[in-house]
């Protein structure tokens, strides 16, 4: 090893140690801390929205007419496959496919988890998947479009919309993280959620299918070795407008299977079935609803058991079973998803020279190049210049008494029509609709201590959530795909 390499390694080690000390002594949200240059990623957080659709075939299959009544693997002698159940299975498989891209693809491409560039207010990332078959674009599937916008800087919030007009599938949501340090690892709570919509154009009398998806908590380990990696914990929920409910529980090495990136998912006929299976009795809301009508009571205990149990590694192979006992004994299972089966399909992004100055890769080009070349002085210089330009914009707004106007997303009141689907789905599975960690249940401490309310009573701020305004994109004249 040459002298320059040794000195660089020593400097990195010293810088990392100092960073760990600053984390341990910091009181507040860690996202505002500046990371040492060698741990920075050359990619902005606004680009992370694309990870939701890096397996577009699975996303589009949810509403593909050919697949409406088919799902493989199947257990036809054990389970009755209704169209709604088939769609739920497709949604769960697609969701599991997103986890590897979202949470461990950087380890594979960069060696360790890196801190993404912190987006500036108004930063944009756009691209599309052009679906090909046998080397040629398939017109039947059209394009799947990804739009991502940094709608807030303090706190940092990224909103996104992914849609395909041909197959009538769309996804929208937003994400915010809050980090704390404990026991040599970073704990990260995610705020926000995703809403998946599948339009029923063929059957006009049927209502569109919608799915509420919550985001897992996570922790970043390997900090003491300067080799960070992500491990998911807690749970995700998927609630379908048709009633089906899924819970995905995450664990690290040694709990379910003794392997990293482990998970277990249970799919139920309804949220009430899940509560009955978990607690041995129906939820209070279910009891009240069923008290007036015996026909609505679930008398068959089999209806309260999970229809399917899926377990394995979200970064590897998972298997599906038709009962918890089969899953525990690892018998009668079939492969549900293999994350190594197909490589992630990256979206098409136009060349940097054709991008608008507000688009992420153009805005961060000099910083990204400095990170890739390992020129730490240049990283600091270019990053500081961009951040200073943003500070000047904020000062100018203050002087003019104006506020920043978002481009494609609106922070909509919880009582607005834009939030009807979210409120309805959250109510079905007893989730809080407040601005709390994703997946918070009604009555949990984060829900009861939330400062904003749903009605603005007692002078409280009204709860709001970021929603995509399709008309704004339709009228866009400066940003192109």
BADREN-876267 format. One record per residue (C-alpha): residue in three letters; x, z, y. Coordinates in pm, whole numbers, padded with zeros to 5 digits, always signed. Layout:
% residues N
AlaXZY...
***
This chain:
% residues 481
Unk+00000+00000+00000Unk+00141-00098+00342Unk+00183+00137+00634Unk-00113-00017+00820Unk-00340+00031+00518Unk-00228+00391+00480Unk-00285+00471+00847Unk-00623+00299+00839Unk-00725+00498+00531Unk-00608+00823+00690Unk-00798+00743+01011Unk-01113+00663+00813Unk-01084+00988+00618Unk-01039+01188+00938Unk-01327+01006+01107Unk-01555+01064+00808Unk-01469+01433+00794Unk-01549+01466+01163Unk-01877+01283+01110Unk-01977+01520+00827Unk-01901+01819+01049Unk-02112+01674+01330Unk-02400+01623+01085Unk-02378+01977+00953Unk-02380+02124+01304Unk-02645+01891+01448Unk-02990+02028+01522Unk-03248+01749+01530Unk-03311+01399+01399Unk-02985+01254+01268Unk-03083+00893+01338Unk-02953+00939+01694Unk-02598+01022+01579Unk-02323+00762+01603Unk-02161+00685+01266Unk-01790+00602+01229Unk-01732+00225+01240Unk-01620+00185+00877Unk-01956+00311+00748Unk-02158+00070+00964Unk-02348-00221+00814Unk-02333-00559+00993Unk-02711-00580+00948Unk-02975-00440+01182Unk-03259-00226+01054Unk-03510-00488+01172Unk-03394-00711+00884Unk-03497-00452+00625Unk-03859-00568+00649Unk-03769-00875+00442Unk-03707-00654+00138Unk-04083-00626+00088Unk-04097-00989-00026Unk-03766-01080-00186Unk-03964-01151-00502Unk-04232-01366-00338Unk-04357-01496-00673Unk-04476-01143-00759Unk-04630-01089-00415Unk-04822-01417-00423Unk-04933-01372-00784Unk-05152-01083-00669Unk-05406-01326-00525Unk-05321-01636-00726Unk-05643-01777-00876Unk-05461-01859-01200Unk-05363-01495-01250Unk-05684-01324-01142Unk-05783-01231-01497Unk-05444-01231-01669Unk-05160-00987-01679Unk-04870-00965-01921Unk-04786-00756-02107Unk-05139-00668-02215Unk-05310-00433-02458Unk-05645-00613-02512Unk-05750-00395-02805Unk-05704-00076-02601Unk-05789-00159-02239Unk-06068-00363-02081Unk-05903-00581-01817Unk-06136-00623-01522Unk-06030-00852-01233Unk-05977-00546-01012Unk-05756-00376-01270Unk-05553-00693-01321Unk-05498-00716-00946Unk-05390-00351-00933Unk-05133-00412-01208Unk-04992-00708-01015Unk-04969-00492-00701Unk-04783-00215-00885Unk-04536-00457-01042Unk-04470-00625-00707Unk-04418-00284-00541Unk-04170-00173-00809Unk-03983-00501-00757Unk-03932-00419-00387Unk-03752-00089-00447Unk-03419-00230-00563Unk-03393-00455-00257Unk-03503-00181-00020Unk-03293+00104-00149Unk-02986-00006-00346Unk-02908-00372-00270Unk-02647-00267-00009Unk-02454-00075-00276Unk-02423-00395-00475Unk-02331-00620-00183Unk-02120-00377+00025Unk-01989-00127-00231Unk-02171+00173-00083Unk-02478+00240+00128Unk-02403+00159+00492Unk-02571+00278+00811Unk-02767-00016+00954Unk-02732-00110+01317Unk-02986+00080+01524Unk-03221-00185+01670Unk-03282-00206+02041Unk-03633-00205+02185Unk-03793-00548+02150Unk-03544-00672+01891Unk-03692-00941+01663Unk-03622-01075+01317Unk-03812-01376+01181Unk-03778-01598+00877Unk-03970-01760+00594Unk-03959-01828+00223Unk-04005-02198+00144Unk-04140-02197-00208Unk-03974-02449-00434Unk-04039-02570-00784Unk-03787-02783-00972Unk-03582-02822-00654Unk-03864-02938-00428Unk-04092-02751-00190Unk-04427-02664-00349Unk-04704-02738-00101Unk-04958-02538-00304Unk-04789-02211-00204Unk-04699-02303+00153Unk-04455-02072+00334Unk-04439-01695+00331Unk-04357-01574+00684Unk-04177-01253+00780Unk-04204-01111+01134Unk-04026-00790+01230Unk-04017-00621+01570Unk-03860-00303+01701Unk-04162-00154+01874Unk-04003+00177+01973Unk-03648+00297+02033Unk-03712+00670+02080Unk-03819+00735+01812Unk-03693+00420+01633Unk-03989+00238+01476Unk-03989-00105+01316Unk-04318-00290+01263Unk-04356-00590+01035Unk-04598-00849+00905Unk-04548-01072+00602Unk-04813-01332+00527Unk-04888-01649+00335Unk-05180-01855+00465Unk-05212-02069+00151Unk-05256-01783-00093Unk-05438-01552+00152Unk-05198-01262+00098Unk-05071-01053+00389Unk-04878-00732+00431Unk-04834-00529+00748Unk-04692-00192+00826Unk-04433+00006+01013Unk-04150+00243+00933Unk-03981+00536+01101Unk-03734+00779+00948Unk-03636+01136+01027Unk-03320+01274+00868Unk-03185+01624+00809Unk-02865+01745+00645Unk-02857+01996+00362Unk-02636+02072+00061Unk-02395+01783+00116Unk-02671+01522+00124Unk-02897+01363+00382Unk-03270+01415+00333Unk-03484+01140+00482Unk-03858+01150+00539Unk-04025+00818+00604Unk-04316+00783+00844Unk-04559+00491+00835Unk-04725+00295+00556Unk-04801-00056+00441Unk-05137-00232+00412Unk-05169-00520+00167Unk-05466-00757+00204Unk-05590-01024-00034Unk-05868-01244+00100Unk-06142-01360-00137Unk-06201-01706+00009Unk-06338-01844-00317Unk-06609-01579-00336Unk-06736-01535+00019Unk-06983-01264-00076Unk-06705-01038-00200Unk-06516-00813+00037Unk-06142-00864+00075Unk-05920-00647-00143Unk-05699-00405+00047Unk-05430-00164-00072Unk-05275+00131+00109Unk-04912+00194+00013Unk-04721+00505+00116Unk-04342+00530+00146Unk-04123+00766-00060Unk-03890+01030+00074Unk-03525+00983-00014Unk-03189+01150-00002Unk-02845+01002+00047Unk-02582+01144-00184Unk-02209+01082-00225Unk-02131+01187+00132Unk-01839+01412+00042Unk-01672+01119-00134Unk-01747+00881+00155Unk-01942+00667-00094Unk-02308+00711+00003Unk-02594+00595-00218Unk-02971+00631-00199Unk-03188+00818-00447Unk-03565+00832-00407Unk-03764+01149-00447Unk-04118+01274-00395Unk-04398+01023-00450Unk-04563+00700-00342Unk-04935+00635-00360Unk-05120+00307-00392Unk-05494+00316-00323Unk-05705+00007-00386Unk-06031-00067-00208Unk-06177-00128-00556Unk-06111+00237-00639Unk-05804+00215-00862Unk-05533+00464-00774Unk-05163+00478-00865Unk-04910+00755-00818Unk-04538+00684-00850Unk-04309+00985-00893Unk-03936+00940-00836Unk-03641+01134-00966Unk-03265+01110-00989Unk-03044+01152-01288Unk-03157+01398-01551Unk-03529+01460-01494Unk-03749+01197-01658Unk-03497+00982-01842Unk-03156+01119-01760Unk-03082+00802-01563Unk-03048+00730-01194Unk-03330+00562-01000Unk-03592+00687-01246Unk-03964+00678-01187Unk-04294+00736-01358Unk-04616+00567-01248Unk-04968+00647-01359Unk-05262+00417-01286Unk-05609+00572-01280Unk-05960+00438-01254Unk-05994+00641-00934Unk-05834+00915-00730Unk-06092+01156-00871Unk-05971+01073-01222Unk-05617+01156-01114Unk-05723+01495-00974Unk-05918+01575-01291Unk-05621+01479-01508Unk-05385+01684-01295Unk-05598+01996-01239Unk-05849+01985-01524Unk-06141+01974-01281Unk-06283+01727-01029Unk-06184+01747-00663Unk-06419+01928-00426Unk-06524+01600-00265Unk-06602+01450-00603Unk-06809+01755-00698Unk-07011+01731-00377Unk-07070+01358-00415Unk-07172+01389-00777Unk-07387+01699-00740Unk-07694+01505-00633Unk-07674+01237-00898Unk-07590+01303-01261Unk-07535+00931-01316Unk-07231+00950-01088Unk-07067+01228-01285Unk-06778+01134-01510Unk-06882+01280-01842Unk-06629+01097-02054Unk-06295+01277-02045Unk-06122+00955-02142Unk-06215+00818-01800Unk-06003+01090-01640Unk-05687+00999-01826Unk-05444+00740-01686Unk-05521+00384-01791Unk-05149+00309-01796Unk-04823+00501-01771Unk-04515+00310-01657Unk-04167+00462-01667Unk-03804+00363-01647Unk-03563+00268-01370Unk-03678+00089-01059Unk-03332-00067-01039Unk-03342-00166-01407Unk-03598-00188-01687Unk-03935-00013-01696Unk-04192-00004-01976Unk-04570+00025-01977Unk-04781+00238-02211Unk-05153+00303-02248Unk-05125+00682-02277Unk-04907+00969-02163Unk-04839+01068-02525Unk-04710+00720-02609Unk-04489+00728-02300Unk-04343+01066-02396Unk-04274+00946-02751Unk-04154+00605-02626Unk-04378+00422-02871Unk-04614+00123-02840Unk-04464+00032-02506Unk-04386-00309-02363Unk-04149-00418-02087Unk-04329-00396-01754Unk-04053-00511-01518Unk-03684-00591-01544Unk-03515-00572-01204Unk-03218-00775-01330Unk-03440-01057-01459Unk-03446-01263-01141Unk-03214-01240-00843Unk-03370-01156-00508Unk-03486-01463-00318Unk-03356-01448+00037Unk-03566-01590+00316Unk-03461-01882+00533Unk-03343-01780+00881Unk-03257-02047+01136Unk-02892-02080+01249Unk-02775-01828+01508Unk-02717-02097+01771Unk-03089-02184+01752Unk-03207-01826+01781Unk-03353-01659+02086Unk-03132-01390+02250Unk-03386-01128+02137Unk-03345-01223+01771Unk-03142-00979+01570Unk-02860-01189+01426Unk-02784-01356+01758Unk-02800-01031+01954Unk-02568-00847+01713Unk-02345-01145+01623Unk-02026-01017+01791Unk-02076-00664+01658Unk-02143-00794+01305Unk-01832-01012+01311Unk-01621-00718+01429Unk-01759-00500+01145Unk-01683-00769+00887Unk-01328-00807+01017Unk-01272-00431+01032Unk-01176-00436+01400Unk-01296-00089+01498Unk-01197-00115+01862Unk-01390-00439+01899Unk-01690-00286+01720Unk-01701-00006+01976Unk-01650-00246+02266Unk-01922-00496+02167Unk-02169-00231+02056Unk-02125-00034+02378Unk-02180-00346+02587Unk-02508-00429+02414Unk-02630-00071+02439Unk-02538-00055+02809Unk-02741-00371+02874Unk-03040-00201+02714Unk-02993+00112+02923Unk-02992-00101+03237Unk-03320-00265+03130Unk-03479+00077+03086Unk-03355+00187+03431Unk-03497-00130+03584Unk-03835-00057+03425Unk-03832+00294+03568Unk-03753+00164+03914Unk-04038-00087+03895Unk-04271+00173+03737Unk-04337-00059+03440Unk-04326-00001+03065Unk-04204-00225+02786Unk-04473-00450+02634Unk-04448-00519+02263Unk-04473-00876+02144Unk-04672-00903+01819Unk-04783-00546+01747Unk-05017-00299+01914Unk-05019+00080+01885Unk-05390+00105+01799Unk-05610+00414+01819Unk-05712+00559+01485Unk-06076+00496+01584Unk-06023+00124+01654Unk-06140-00158+01428Unk-05773-00236+01351Unk-05751+00093+01161Unk-06079+00075+00967Unk-05913-00030+00640Unk-05644+00235+00671Unk-05891+00515+00745Unk-06121+00411+00461Unk-05841+00390+00202Unk-05678+00714+00318Unk-06011+00893+00282Unk-06049+00764-00074Unk-05730+00943-00182Unk-05732+01242+00057Unk-05435+01125+00265Unk-05376+01233+00622Unk-05431+00962+00884Unk-05211+01141+01138Unk-04854+01054+01239Unk-04697+01260+00963Unk-04455+01187+00678Unk-04590+00905+00464Unk-04805+01031+00177Unk-04897+01365+00342Unk-05221+01502+00201Unk-05506+01637+00412Unk-05450+02010+00460Unk-05074+01999+00397Unk-04854+02171+00656Unk-04753+01847+00828Unk-05119+01748+00860Unk-05239+02083+00996Unk-04949+02114+01241Unk-04967+01758+01375Unk-04990+01754+01755Unk-05217+01448+01782Unk-05578+01450+01663Unk-05824+01185+01549Unk-06070+01245+01832Unk-05858+01364+02124Unk-06036+01699+02130Unk-05885+01983+02330Unk-05689+01731+02532Unk-05474+01630+02233Unk-05321+01287+02212Unk-05521+01052+01989Unk-05351+00938+01667Unk-05225+00579+01679Unk-05073+00339+01428Unk-04890+00010+01476Unk-05094-00299+01382Unk-05013-00670+01376Unk-05196-00883+01636Unk-05221-01223+01472Unk-05337-01394+01792Unk-05013-01295+01965Unk-04810-01474+01700Unk-05042-01776+01713Unk-04979-01797+02089Unk-04601-01746+02061Unk-04405-02015+02243Unk-04045-01884+02255Unk-03975-01764+01901Unk-03988-02018+01617Unk-03929-02007+01244
***
